[in-house]
Amino acid sequence: MPASNTLARAMALALAAGSGSAWGGTLDYTLYAGIQHSNNITLSTQNPVSQNELIPGFNFTYLQQGSTLQANVIGTLEYHDYPGNRFDSQTQTQLAGQANWTVLPQRLDFSVADYAGVQPVDSLASNAPGNQQQTNVFSLGPILHFQFGDTMRGQAELQYVNSYASKVSDFNSSRGMAAFRLFRDISPTAQLSANAETQHVWFSNSADTNFDRDELYARYTSKLAQFDTDVVLGWSQLHFAHAPNDSKPLARVTLDWRATLRSTFTLSGVYQYSDAAQDMLQPLDRVVSTSSGGISTGDAAINPQVYQEQRLEAIYAFHSERLTLSLTPIIGKLHYLHDPTLDQTSRGGVVSLAYRLQPTVTLSGFADGERLTYSDLGRRDTTVRLGVDLSQQWTPHWNWHASVTRQRRNSNAVSQSYRETEIFFGVVYRR
């Protein structure tokens, strides 16, 4: 599925949403263009290639909260041109969109979601232009609602999900999902639910990896003035077409504490089965608009394998009139059930800082690092990225920004260590 088709479908979803309600939603967009220079665009150990890159692009957000239709879409489209024709030009899309159509109020809804991104072809190789591919996960289906009283209600769901990668065909799959949920309001600010889900996954080019997943879990959510809680506890069972079945506990926890008007703390953790396509079906609150920052290549292994995921993440955020600060330590572990080649543990974190020097001038920077260990391969990668950005707002609609990014990887794998410096300058028009 070409990137342009992916974005066009999501744009059509957003525009169709608006047309049914006389454009009751809010559409914002940004146009940008820039030039970037890399002294090692192939991230090579011994033979760095110096290359300029022209990057025009645009992004948009669309939000509608109507009685009949609710839609939330975030999208970015970029064109990458490499003067000198050393590399093929490419179009990249990053998108997350959800829409819900209320067919019968409080009885029947129809939901559509689409998630597109850029991922590596080979997750063990460096992120060079030739090691990138477009991925897309699309889902749709009806939701039937039941009312059992003032505080109890039910919900039945059917969903079809399609996943696609432009270069790794083994990732291409379809899945059908059915779910039944019971919700009970236990207070004005807290809710408890019981959930049963089942799904069947079949792959277009690797039928031996087909599987079924059954899950039973309870979920507790609470929203207070300063503290939010979201806890999922249950059990998952996997049934494989040509491999032994497996089962494990399921746990997902997110705690948010707004300590002051300026400081917030978030702690989240997961212990669950997942796969690449399932992981891409993420809630929109986990998707960050890229603005003029462009599209980043992910780090997912694009394959049909199921893995057990363990992750713990903490976030501290501070904001004042002039200063914004974020600290995020992360630890994680992936265990692939049938092929341990990509089994990995990770330790890392991100620090980002932005300071408004003048009313129209902002200086920002970031530092992130990760140590990734592949136990089966005996490989260890330590990657560090540092960046600084200076931006100025010319007018209410126009601004420019310039940035320098330095990244370094030390690896005990042959030809996987590298050093790179990127310099970028661009202009931005914001509606």
C-alpha positions as CSV (number, residue, x, y, z in Angstrom):
1,M,0.0,0.0,0.0
2,P,1.8,3.2,-1.2
3,A,2.2,5.9,1.4
4,S,0.1,8.3,-0.6
5,N,-2.8,5.9,-0.6
6,T,-2.5,5.5,3.1
7,L,-2.7,9.2,3.8
8,A,-5.4,9.7,1.2
9,R,-7.6,7.1,2.9
10,A,-7.2,8.8,6.3
11,M,-7.8,12.2,4.8
12,A,-10.9,10.9,3.1
13,L,-12.0,9.5,6.5
14,A,-11.5,12.9,8.1
15,L,-13.2,14.8,5.3
16,A,-16.1,12.4,5.2
17,A,-16.5,12.8,8.9
18,G,-16.7,16.6,8.5
19,S,-19.0,16.5,5.5
20,G,-21.7,14.7,7.4
21,S,-21.9,17.5,10.0
22,A,-21.2,20.6,7.9
23,W,-17.6,20.6,8.9
24,G,-18.2,20.7,12.6
25,G,-14.6,19.6,13.3
26,T,-11.4,21.5,13.6
27,L,-8.7,21.1,10.9
28,D,-5.2,22.4,11.5
29,Y,-2.2,21.9,9.2
30,T,1.4,22.8,8.8
31,L,3.6,23.1,5.7
32,Y,7.3,22.9,5.9
33,A,10.4,22.6,3.8
34,G,14.1,22.2,4.7
35,I,17.5,21.0,3.7
36,Q,19.5,18.5,5.8
37,H,23.1,17.5,5.6
38,S,24.5,14.2,7.0
39,N,28.2,13.4,7.1
40,N,27.3,9.6,7.2
41,I,23.8,9.1,5.8
42,T,24.3,5.3,5.5
43,L,25.5,5.0,9.1
44,S,28.5,3.2,8.0
45,T,31.4,2.1,10.2
46,Q,34.3,2.6,7.7
47,N,32.9,4.2,4.6
48,P,30.8,7.3,5.5
49,V,28.8,8.9,2.7
50,S,28.2,12.7,2.9
51,Q,24.8,13.6,1.5
52,N,22.4,16.6,1.3
53,E,18.7,15.9,1.5
54,L,15.7,18.1,0.5
55,I,12.6,17.5,2.7
56,P,9.3,19.2,1.9
57,G,6.3,18.0,3.9
58,F,3.1,18.8,5.6
59,N,1.2,17.5,8.6
60,F,-2.4,18.0,9.9
61,T,-4.7,17.3,12.8
62,Y,-8.4,16.8,12.5
63,L,-10.7,16.7,15.5
64,Q,-14.5,16.3,15.6
65,Q,-16.6,15.6,18.7
66,G,-20.2,15.5,17.3
67,S,-23.2,13.6,18.5
68,T,-23.2,11.5,15.3
69,L,-19.5,11.3,14.4
70,Q,-16.3,11.6,16.5
71,A,-13.0,11.7,14.7
72,N,-9.4,12.3,15.7
73,V,-6.7,12.1,13.0
74,I,-3.0,13.1,13.1
75,G,-1.0,12.8,9.9
76,T,2.4,13.7,8.3
77,L,3.5,13.3,4.7
78,E,7.1,13.9,3.6
79,Y,9.1,13.7,0.4
80,H,12.8,13.0,0.6
81,D,14.9,13.9,-2.4
82,Y,18.7,13.2,-2.5
83,P,20.5,15.5,-5.0
84,G,23.0,13.6,-7.1
85,N,20.8,10.5,-7.4
86,R,22.9,8.5,-5.1
87,F,19.7,7.3,-3.4
88,D,16.2,6.9,-4.7
89,S,13.7,9.6,-3.6
90,Q,10.9,8.4,-1.4
91,T,7.6,9.5,0.1
92,Q,7.0,8.6,3.8
93,T,3.8,8.8,5.8
94,Q,3.1,8.8,9.5
95,L,-0.5,8.7,10.6
96,A,-2.8,7.8,13.5
97,G,-6.5,8.1,13.0
98,Q,-9.7,7.0,14.7
99,A,-13.3,7.7,13.8
100,N,-16.6,6.5,15.4
101,W,-20.0,6.8,13.7
102,T,-23.0,6.6,15.9
103,V,-25.5,4.7,13.8
104,L,-28.1,4.3,16.6
105,P,-27.6,6.5,19.7
106,Q,-26.6,4.3,22.7
107,R,-27.1,1.2,20.6
108,L,-24.9,0.8,17.6
109,D,-21.6,2.4,16.6
110,F,-19.2,1.8,13.7
111,S,-15.5,2.4,14.3
112,V,-12.6,2.9,11.8
113,A,-8.9,3.3,12.7
114,D,-5.7,3.6,10.6
115,Y,-2.0,3.6,11.8
116,A,0.8,4.2,9.3
117,G,4.5,4.6,10.0
118,V,8.1,4.0,8.8
119,Q,9.9,1.0,10.2
120,P,13.2,-0.8,9.4
121,V,13.4,-3.6,6.9
122,D,16.1,-5.3,9.1
123,S,15.9,-4.2,12.7
124,L,19.5,-5.5,13.3
125,A,20.9,-3.1,10.6
126,S,21.5,0.6,10.9
127,N,18.8,3.1,9.9
128,A,20.1,4.0,6.4
129,P,17.7,5.1,3.6
130,G,17.7,1.7,2.0
131,N,16.6,0.0,5.3
132,Q,13.3,1.8,5.6
133,Q,9.8,0.7,4.7
134,Q,6.2,1.9,5.0
135,T,3.9,0.0,7.3
136,N,0.1,0.3,7.8
137,V,-2.5,-1.3,10.1
138,F,-6.1,-0.7,9.4
139,S,-9.2,-1.8,11.4
140,L,-13.0,-1.4,11.2
141,G,-16.1,-2.9,12.7
142,P,-19.3,-2.4,14.6
143,I,-19.9,-1.9,18.3
144,L,-23.2,-2.9,19.9
145,H,-24.2,-1.4,23.3
146,F,-26.5,-2.8,26.0
147,Q,-27.9,-1.2,29.1
148,F,-28.5,-3.3,32.2
149,G,-29.5,-0.5,34.6
150,D,-28.3,2.8,35.8
151,T,-24.7,1.6,36.6
152,M,-24.3,-1.5,34.5
153,R,-23.9,-1.7,30.7
154,G,-22.5,-4.1,28.1
155,Q,-20.7,-3.8,24.8
156,A,-20.1,-6.4,22.0
157,E,-17.5,-5.7,19.3
158,L,-16.5,-7.2,16.0
159,Q,-13.4,-6.0,14.2
160,Y,-11.4,-6.7,11.1
161,V,-7.7,-5.7,11.1
162,N,-5.4,-5.7,8.1
163,S,-1.6,-5.1,8.4
164,Y,0.8,-4.4,5.5
165,A,4.5,-3.7,5.0
166,S,5.9,-2.4,1.7
167,K,9.0,-4.7,1.7
168,V,8.6,-7.5,4.2
169,S,5.7,-9.5,2.9
170,D,5.7,-12.0,5.8
171,F,4.2,-9.2,8.0
172,N,1.1,-8.9,5.8
173,S,-1.9,-10.3,7.7
174,S,-5.6,-10.2,8.4
175,R,-7.2,-10.8,11.8
176,G,-10.7,-11.0,13.1
177,M,-11.5,-10.0,16.6
178,A,-14.6,-10.4,18.8
179,A,-15.0,-9.0,22.3
180,F,-17.7,-8.8,25.0
181,R,-17.4,-6.3,27.8
182,L,-19.4,-5.4,31.0
183,F,-18.9,-2.0,32.6
184,R,-20.0,-0.9,36.1
185,D,-19.7,2.6,37.5
186,I,-18.6,2.1,41.1
187,S,-18.4,5.8,41.8
188,P,-18.7,9.1,39.9
189,T,-14.9,8.9,39.2
190,A,-14.3,5.2,39.0
191,Q,-15.3,2.3,36.7
192,L,-14.7,-1.5,36.7
193,S,-15.1,-3.7,33.6
194,A,-14.9,-7.4,32.8
195,N,-13.6,-8.2,29.3
196,A,-13.4,-11.3,27.1
197,E,-11.6,-11.0,23.7
198,T,-10.8,-13.6,21.0
199,Q,-9.0,-13.1,17.7
200,H,-7.8,-15.2,14.8
201,V,-4.7,-14.1,12.9
202,W,-3.8,-15.4,9.5
203,F,-0.7,-14.3,7.5
204,S,-0.8,-13.9,3.7
205,N,2.6,-15.5,3.1
206,S,3.5,-17.5,6.2
207,A,0.6,-19.7,7.2
208,D,2.7,-21.7,9.6
209,T,2.7,-18.7,11.9
210,N,-1.1,-18.3,12.1
211,F,-2.5,-18.2,15.6
212,D,-5.5,-17.5,17.9
213,R,-5.4,-15.4,21.0
214,D,-7.9,-15.5,23.8
215,E,-7.9,-13.0,26.7
216,L,-9.9,-12.6,29.9
217,Y,-9.2,-9.5,32.0
218,A,-10.6,-7.0,34.4
219,R,-9.9,-3.3,34.1
220,Y,-10.2,-0.6,36.7
221,T,-10.1,3.1,35.9
222,S,-10.3,6.1,38.2
223,K,-10.0,9.9,37.5
224,L,-9.5,12.1,40.5
225,A,-8.4,15.8,40.8
226,Q,-4.7,14.9,40.9
227,F,-4.5,11.2,40.4
228,D,-5.5,8.9,37.5
229,T,-5.4,5.1,37.6
230,D,-5.7,2.6,34.8
231,V,-5.1,-1.1,35.8
232,V,-5.7,-4.2,33.6
233,L,-5.2,-7.7,35.1
234,G,-6.1,-11.0,33.5
235,W,-4.9,-14.0,31.5
236,S,-3.9,-14.6,27.9
237,Q,-3.7,-17.9,25.9
238,L,-2.3,-18.5,22.5
239,H,-3.1,-21.3,20.1
240,F,-0.7,-21.8,17.2
241,A,-1.3,-23.6,14.0
242,H,2.1,-25.5,14.0
243,A,3.6,-24.9,17.5
244,P,2.7,-25.7,21.1
245,N,0.1,-23.4,22.8
246,D,1.2,-20.9,25.4
247,S,-0.4,-18.9,28.2
248,K,0.7,-16.2,30.6
249,P,-0.8,-13.6,32.9
250,L,-1.7,-10.2,31.4
251,A,-1.0,-6.9,33.2
252,R,-1.1,-3.2,32.0
253,V,-0.8,-0.4,34.5
254,T,-0.7,3.4,34.1
255,L,-0.6,5.8,37.0
256,D,-0.7,9.6,36.6
257,W,0.0,12.1,39.4
258,R,-0.4,15.8,38.9
259,A,1.7,16.8,41.8
260,T,1.4,20.6,41.1
261,L,0.1,22.8,38.4
262,R,3.5,22.6,36.7
263,S,4.7,19.1,37.6
264,T,3.3,15.7,36.6
265,F,4.5,12.1,37.1
266,T,3.5,9.1,35.1
267,L,4.4,5.4,35.7
268,S,3.4,2.7,33.3
269,G,4.2,-0.9,32.9
270,V,3.1,-3.9,30.7
271,Y,3.4,-7.7,30.9
272,Q,1.7,-9.1,27.9
273,Y,1.8,-11.0,24.6
274,S,2.1,-8.8,21.5
275,D,3.3,-8.8,17.9
276,A,4.4,-6.0,15.5
277,A,0.9,-5.3,14.1
278,Q,-0.8,-5.5,17.5
279,D,1.7,-3.0,18.9
280,M,1.0,-0.5,16.2
281,L,-2.7,-0.4,17.1
282,Q,-2.0,2.1,19.8
283,P,-4.3,4.7,21.4
284,L,-4.0,8.2,20.1
285,D,-2.8,9.5,23.5
286,R,0.4,7.6,22.8
287,V,0.9,9.3,19.4
288,V,2.8,12.6,19.4
289,S,2.3,15.0,16.5
290,T,5.6,15.5,14.7
291,S,4.9,19.1,13.8
292,S,7.9,20.3,11.7
293,G,10.1,17.8,13.3
294,G,9.6,15.2,10.5
295,I,9.0,11.5,10.5
296,S,11.2,9.2,12.6
297,T,11.9,5.6,11.7
298,G,10.7,3.2,14.4
299,D,12.6,0.2,15.8
300,A,10.1,-2.6,15.5
301,A,11.0,-6.0,14.0
302,I,8.6,-6.3,11.1
303,N,7.8,-10.0,11.1
304,P,4.9,-12.3,12.0
305,Q,6.4,-13.5,15.3
306,V,4.6,-13.3,18.7
307,Y,6.7,-12.1,21.7
308,Q,6.2,-11.7,25.4
309,E,6.8,-8.0,26.3
310,Q,7.8,-6.6,29.6
311,R,8.3,-2.8,29.9
312,L,8.5,-0.2,32.7
313,E,8.5,3.5,31.9
314,A,8.4,6.6,34.1
315,I,7.9,10.2,33.0
316,Y,8.5,13.4,34.9
317,A,7.2,16.6,33.1
318,F,7.6,20.2,34.2
319,H,6.4,23.3,32.5
320,S,6.4,27.0,33.3
321,E,5.9,30.1,31.2
322,R,9.4,29.8,29.7
323,L,10.7,26.3,30.5
324,T,9.6,22.8,29.6
325,L,11.4,19.7,30.8
326,S,10.8,16.0,30.4
327,L,12.6,13.0,31.9
328,T,11.8,9.5,30.8
329,P,13.7,6.4,31.9
330,I,12.7,3.1,30.2
331,I,13.5,-0.6,30.7
332,G,12.2,-3.4,28.6
333,K,12.5,-7.0,27.6
334,L,11.2,-9.0,24.6
335,H,11.1,-12.7,24.4
336,Y,10.1,-14.3,21.0
337,L,8.2,-17.5,21.6
338,H,9.4,-19.6,18.6
339,D,12.7,-18.0,17.5
340,P,15.0,-16.4,20.2
341,T,17.2,-14.7,17.7
342,L,15.7,-11.2,18.4
343,D,15.3,-11.8,22.2
344,Q,16.4,-8.5,23.8
345,T,16.7,-6.4,26.9
346,S,16.9,-2.6,26.8
347,R,17.8,0.1,29.2
348,G,17.6,3.7,28.3
349,G,16.0,7.1,28.7
350,V,15.2,10.5,27.2
351,V,15.7,14.0,28.5
352,S,14.2,16.9,26.6
353,L,14.4,20.6,27.4
354,A,13.0,23.8,25.8
355,Y,13.6,27.4,27.0
356,R,12.0,30.5,25.6
357,L,14.9,33.0,25.3
358,Q,12.6,35.7,24.0
359,P,8.9,35.9,23.2
360,T,9.6,34.7,19.7
361,V,12.8,32.7,20.1
362,T,13.1,29.2,21.7
363,L,16.1,27.1,22.3
364,S,15.5,23.3,22.8
365,G,17.6,20.2,23.1
366,F,17.4,16.5,23.8
367,A,19.6,13.6,24.8
368,D,18.5,10.0,24.6
369,G,20.5,6.8,25.1
370,E,19.8,3.1,25.0
371,R,21.7,-0.1,25.7
372,L,20.2,-3.0,23.7
373,T,21.4,-6.5,24.4
374,Y,20.5,-9.5,22.2
375,S,21.0,-12.5,24.4
376,D,20.9,-15.2,21.7
377,L,23.2,-13.3,19.4
378,G,25.6,-12.2,22.1
379,R,25.3,-8.7,20.7
380,R,25.2,-5.4,22.6
381,D,24.5,-2.0,21.1
382,T,24.9,1.3,23.0
383,T,23.3,4.2,21.1
384,V,23.4,7.9,22.2
385,R,21.8,10.8,20.4
386,L,22.2,14.5,21.3
387,G,20.5,17.4,19.6
388,V,19.9,21.2,19.8
389,D,17.4,23.3,18.0
390,L,16.9,27.1,17.7
391,S,13.6,28.4,16.3
392,Q,12.2,31.9,15.8
393,Q,8.6,32.9,15.1
394,W,8.6,35.5,12.4
395,T,4.8,36.1,12.1
396,P,1.8,34.4,13.6
397,H,2.0,31.9,10.7
398,W,5.7,31.7,9.8
399,N,8.8,30.5,11.6
400,W,12.2,29.0,10.9
401,H,14.4,26.6,12.9
402,A,17.9,25.2,12.7
403,S,19.2,22.1,14.4
404,V,22.2,20.0,14.9
405,T,22.0,16.3,15.9
406,R,24.9,14.0,16.8
407,Q,24.4,10.3,17.2
408,R,26.8,7.5,18.0
409,R,26.5,3.7,18.3
410,N,29.1,1.4,19.8
411,S,28.4,-2.3,18.9
412,N,30.3,-5.5,19.3
413,A,28.7,-6.7,16.1
414,V,30.7,-6.4,12.9
415,S,30.1,-3.1,10.9
416,Q,27.3,-1.9,13.2
417,S,29.2,0.9,15.0
418,Y,28.9,4.4,13.5
419,R,29.1,8.2,14.1
420,E,26.9,10.7,12.4
421,T,26.2,14.5,12.5
422,E,23.1,16.0,10.9
423,I,22.6,19.7,10.3
424,F,19.1,20.9,9.3
425,F,17.6,24.3,8.4
426,G,13.9,24.7,7.5
427,V,11.0,27.1,7.3
428,V,7.5,26.4,8.5
429,Y,4.0,27.8,7.7
430,R,1.4,27.0,10.3
431,R,-2.3,27.7,9.7
